[in-house]
Amino acid sequence: MSNKVFYGPHLFPGGPERYIRIGNLKIDVRGAHQNIMDTLTSAFGSETPSSIFLQLFERFGLGFDAPVALAFMNYGNMQLVYLAVSQDAMKVAALINQPHTPLGRVREEFDNLQRLVEIDPRFVVKPLAYFDLREKGHELYASEYVSNAMCVAVHNGHGVYDPLPYYHFERFLPGISPAVNISMIALLVNYYDSERKRGIAKTQTSGDDFILTRDFRKHDPTTVQPNMRIIAARGFVEVSLDEYLGMLREEFLVGTNRNDSAVVNGRIKVNTGSRLPMIEKEIEQGIGLGLGLRSQRRT
């Protein structure tokens, strides 16, 4: 017996169609949404060869006919994010490419995140399974679901998008923003890949790349670093560790957007979307913290 896949109701205000990005594709938003639904339904159906469901159902102790409910819960320029739930035993995030995102980018990020887990599993959300349905123009991967996580972002200030009690932006309290900046730099340093001699690039620290778990206490800066996680890894830059630290010191002194000329022409390689600058002290403290995290890794 095959399982049933249910689409909606959705968690994010307004549903997915208003956040779908079709770019120059010759398709309307409704048609694009249908392709997304078809891909997700196939990905979590037990009749689809190599589906995410088939890759994961034994891990979560599910029966072959276990139903799956899909709900849109967030979005970015590259991907739409859904929550996939089955019988309260499985809860995973499903990240599917926006229609304007070329095929292959999601697979690249899946592989990149797997590498970060190999380097240090402590501060990265683990990718679990990958699936593509190329005839629909889509690919996706499932990752660990961090319950009601808060996305670090910039929106009329530096803060988080908090899904509780409803999805809203909340600015950081005094003293928290420096700790967040320090922790983001620290994680970039921590995940420098010494074996392959490359560091994380194409970061968007103003949104899409870092979350804080619910154990983060909004008034307590000491709870920032232990509860920050990387959720995106679009690419790497191949340089030595010293060169990478130099890039962090230079690039994060300015606020950037992904359409800035220096980003588009490749002069800025790591800080491709921060909006707000950091100060030198935060960057240096972040580098020091990151080097400390590297020394604490399990061997």
HUURPE-V971318 format. One record per backbone hydrogen bond with DSSP energy under -1.0 kcal/mol. NH is the residue of the N-H (numbers start at 1). CO is the residue of the C=O. E is the energy in kcal/mol with one decimal. If there is no record, write none. Layout:
BEGIN
nh->{NH NH}
co->{CO CO}
e->{E E}
END
This chain:
BEGIN
nh->{6 8 11 12 15 19 20 25 27 32 33 34 35 36 37 38 39 40 41 42 43 44 45 51 52 53 55 56 57 60 61 62 66 68 69 70 71 73 74 76 80 81 82 83 84 85 86 89 90 92 93 94 95 96 97 98 100 101 105 108 109 110 111 112 113 114 115 116 117 118 119 120 125 128 129 131 133 136 138 140 141 142 143 144 149 150 151 152 153 154 155 159 160 161 162 168 170 172 176 180 181 182 183 184 185 186 187 188 189 190 191 192 193 194 197 198 199 201 202 203 206 207 211 212 213 216 220 223 224 227 228 229 230 231 237 239 244 245 246 247 248 249 250 251 252 254 260 264 265 268 272 272 275 276 278 283 284 285 286 287 288 289 290 291 292 293 294 295}
co->{68 70 72 72 12 16 17 22 25 28 29 30 31 32 33 34 35 36 37 38 39 40 42 48 43 43 51 52 53 56 58 57 63 4 85 6 83 81 81 79 96 74 94 71 92 69 90 86 86 84 143 82 141 80 139 78 21 98 102 104 105 106 107 108 109 110 111 112 113 114 115 116 230 142 142 140 138 133 133 131 95 129 93 126 146 212 161 210 159 206 157 153 170 151 168 162 160 158 173 176 177 178 179 180 181 182 183 184 185 186 187 189 198 192 193 193 237 235 269 270 273 204 229 150 227 213 217 220 221 224 225 211 123 209 199 237 240 241 242 243 244 245 246 247 248 251 257 260 261 262 203 270 256 274 252 279 280 281 282 283 284 285 286 287 288 289 290 291}
e->{-3.2 -3.7 -2.1 -1.9 -1.9 -2.1 -1.0 -2.2 -1.7 -2.5 -2.7 -2.0 -1.9 -1.9 -2.7 -2.7 -2.2 -2.6 -2.6 -2.2 -2.6 -1.6 -1.2 -1.7 -1.1 -1.8 -1.8 -1.4 -2.7 -1.6 -1.2 -3.1 -1.8 -2.3 -2.9 -3.1 -2.0 -3.0 -1.7 -2.8 -2.8 -2.8 -2.8 -2.9 -3.0 -2.4 -2.2 -2.1 -2.0 -2.2 -2.2 -3.0 -2.7 -2.3 -2.0 -2.7 -1.8 -2.1 -1.6 -2.2 -2.3 -2.6 -2.5 -2.5 -2.8 -2.0 -1.9 -1.9 -2.2 -1.9 -1.9 -2.7 -2.4 -3.8 -1.4 -2.5 -2.8 -2.0 -1.4 -2.9 -1.6 -2.7 -2.4 -2.5 -1.6 -2.8 -1.6 -2.2 -2.7 -2.0 -2.7 -2.6 -2.3 -2.2 -2.9 -2.1 -2.8 -2.6 -2.1 -2.2 -2.6 -2.6 -2.0 -2.4 -2.2 -2.3 -2.1 -1.9 -2.2 -2.8 -2.1 -1.7 -3.1 -1.1 -1.2 -1.4 -2.4 -2.6 -2.7 -2.5 -2.4 -1.5 -2.1 -2.6 -2.3 -1.8 -2.5 -1.7 -1.4 -1.0 -1.3 -2.2 -2.5 -2.7 -2.6 -1.1 -2.5 -2.6 -1.9 -1.9 -2.2 -2.3 -1.8 -3.2 -1.7 -1.2 -2.1 -2.8 -2.9 -2.6 -1.2 -1.7 -2.6 -3.0 -2.8 -1.9 -2.6 -2.5 -2.4 -2.5 -2.3 -2.5 -2.7 -2.5 -1.7 -2.3 -2.1 -1.5}
END
